[in-house]
Amino acid sequence: MLKIKRRKTRTVRIGNVRIGSGHPIAIQSMAKTRARDIEASVRQIRELEAAGCEVVRLAVENLQDAAALGKIRRRVGVPLVADIHFDYRLALAAIDAGVDKVRLNPGNIFKPGEVREVASAAKKARIPVRIGANSGSLRQHGRDTAASLVKSVLAYLKIFEKKGFYDLVVSLKGSHVLDTIEAYKKIAVACDYPLHLGVTATGLPMDGIVKSSVGIGELLFHGIGDTIRVSLLDRPQNEVAVARSLLNSLGLRHFGPELVCCPTCGRCEVDLSSKAKRIEGWLLKHALHRKGRSRSCKIAVMGCIVNGPGEAREADLGIAFSKHKGILFKKGRIVQTVGLKKGETALLELLEGEME
């Protein structure tokens, strides 16, 4: 099986999470609460952590938000990143509050003296900085968006490097998928810093899933990317779910069993969707209970006799349903034939044995 060779980078530590070549690609999301609403922020961050998120970012709009970060940090387990725009002093306040990383936008915090102050504070606190450029906030936007993003980031990197600060992560997000891909490919050969992947302003949830999967997936396939955030106009937990599925589909991370199902057609004589959802619910509960420690395997749930048996045989475990029965497979071998109503239970019993 093809294995992706990742780009070699420096290693950067965000709290207890290390990113860079050789370390797992970390999943990030962003809380959709106001940081100053401490209870709501803590609740959402804990929900994200339970969903499998490994780094969480919070918007910091004012000093009240910055002051709240320390209180939030003490009550959650995942590293926190302060998202800073326009006012560099908010970055200084967030660092004082004890965040694990700050994000600066070179499009709206650009005065060299201010950037140097943040670099000095981050270096003293021993935390990294993400240089996060967005196409929508570029100060100089040429006809070539990708080139403009790269030029902006490289100029910003020099300010930090002149201060002897190299604990940096880079992102270059465009609202157009092809611009984003091109920008990341250009920066990947221009520096050795870890890259945070994402596509910004992706639209409604389905469009966001598709655009993010195309853009992030293309880059990951070429070994580019060390941490990802799937940006969706949706619950942040769904961002995490899509990110996990994306990494799992490329073989870059494994989060327990993978479920594959046929799309069904007129030959299907069972309610395969309901059966698959019940099995998925068990797998999700199992994965969260085990916190990703379970062995990876492929589970096939098929709805007819055309491709069903063949697909089920190619999986570690599988079941192919006909109108009256379910045929269970293990490593390509038929192990049991059961009545239709007992099919899911029999498959889950096999899974229980595999996961122990």
Secondary structure, 3 states (H helix, E strand, C coil): CCCCCCCCCCCEEECCEEECCCCCCEEEEECCCCCCCHHHHHHHHHHHHHHCCCEEEEEECCHHHHHHHHHHHCCCCCCEEEEECCCHHHHHHHHHHCCCEEEECCCCCCCHHHHHHHHHHHHHHCCCEEEEEEHHHCCCCCCCHHHHHHHHHHHHHHHHHHCCCCCEEEEEECCCHHHHHHHHHHHHHHCCCCEEECCCCCCCHHHHHHHHHHHHHHHHHCCCCCEEECCCCCCHHHHHHHHHHHHHHCCCCCCCCEEEECCCCCCCCCCHHHHHHHHHHHHHHHHHHHCCCCCCCEEEEECCCCCHHHHHHHCCEEEEECCCEEEEEECCEEEEEEEHHHHHHHHHHHHHHHHC
